[in-house]
Amino acid sequence: MAMPKKSSRLVTVDDTVYRWRVSHKPSHQDDTWIPLTFAVERAEEPRSVLVVSLPCARPDNWRGQRTIAIRPVLVSRCIRRAIEQGWNPENQARLTLTVTEDELTVLLGEPPQYLVPFLWGMIPEGGSIKDLPRCTQIWSRDEPGSQSGIL
């Protein structure tokens, strides 16, 4: 069965088009941490699924654990690594590729830029309150007829 097209993206690796998407699993299960994963398959005639497990949490994790934005360069390099390790996207076999912290740096070509979920958005790992988006004033306290001046 092919992966749903909704929320998936395409990437081309060595003249083959692949479809990929972040797995829709919760970031916790019975208080156990689950890593950020994404699935990959050929866009045309999908038969085999590659599941890539990363050393960080999903962006929607409720514990405030670090995450990353998955970029096409990471997806394409994971596909190449999986093929080197014997994954055949034309086969019916499924492969899980577990990426370690050190491998993530190699696959990205640079150290990962981790983000940490915080209230309504993300801040860079190691960031501070200065990295948070500025509040937007909804009502002015000075305007007649305005409500309580909520900021």
N, C-alpha and C positions, 0 to 999 in steps of 0.2 A: 504494500500500500504506500502510495506517495505521500510525502509530507504536505500539509496544507500550504497553499500559496500565500494565504493571508499571513502577514507579518514576516514573510521570508524575503530574502534578498538574493541576488545573483552575483556570482563571481566567476571569472574565467581563469582557469589554470591550465597551461599547456594546451590551448585550443579546445578544452572541454569546459562546458558551462555547468556550474554546480549551483544548487539552491541550498541556502543555509538559513537557520533561524535559531534564536536563543530558546532553549527548552523552557516550557511553561510548567515548571515544578515550583513548589513553595521553597523558600530559602531555609525553612526549618521543618522538622517533622519530629514530633515527640521530643522537642527541645534538643534535637541533634542537628548540627550544621550540615548543610548540603552545598556542594560547590556549584559555581556558575558553570553551566554546560551549554554547548550549542551542538546542533545536529547538521550534518551535511549529506547531500545525495546528489547524484547527477540530475540535472534539470530535465534532460530527455531520457526516457526509459529508465527511471530510477529503480534500482534493484537492491543496492546495498547502502546501509546507513553508517556513517562515521559519527560517533559521539565523542566530542572533545570536552574533557573535564579540566577546568582551570583552577589555579590555587587561590581563588578568592570567591566571595559570595555574590549572589545576584544583587543588582541595584535596588531591588525592593525588599532587601532583608531588613528585618525589624530590630536587629541587634546592633546596628551601626557598624558592621564589619566592612572592611574595605572591598572595593569592587573596581572594575575597569570597564571602559567602553570597548566593545569588541569591534575592531576595525577590519576592513577587507584584507589588509596585509597580513594580519594574524590568521585569518581564515585560510587564505591561500597557502601560507607557509605550513599550517597544520595539515592541509590536504597533501602537500608534497611530502611532509614527514611521514604521514600515514601510508602513502603509497610506497615510500622507501622501506617501511616496516612490513610491507606485504598486503596492505589493503587493496583490494581489487573492486573498484566501484561498479563493475559489470557483474560481479558475483552476488550471490544471495547472502553472503556472510556479513555479519555486523562486527564492527571493530570499535573499541573504546580506546581513545588516545588520552592518557593522563599526562598533563603538562605540569612539570615542577616549576618552582619559583625561578631557578636558574635557567631552565629551558625557555620560560616565558620571555626573559630578557633576550635570549638568542633569537627566538622566533619573531619578536617585535623589532629587533635590530637596535634596541635601546632599552634602558630600564623602564619598566611599566610606570605609567602615571596613574597611581591609584586614586580613587575617589572614596569619600566616606559619606554615606547617607546622613543627612542632618535635617530634621524637621521637614521643610518643604522643598529641599533640593540637595545638592551635592557640594562638598568642599574638597579641595585637594588634600590628600593625606598629609598630615603635618601642618595643615593650614590653621588659620585662626579666625576669630570673629570678623576680621577685616575682609576675609574672603567670602563672607555671606552676602547675598544680594541685598541691596538697600530696600528698606520698607517703602511702600508707596502709600501716600496719604489718600484715604478714601474720601473723607469729608474735611473741609476746612473748618477750623474752629471759628474763623472770623466771618464766614459767610452767613448772612441771615438765612434762617430756615434749615441750616445744616443740623445733622444729628449730633451725636456726642463727640465728634472730633476723633474718631477711631483712627489710629495710625497703623 
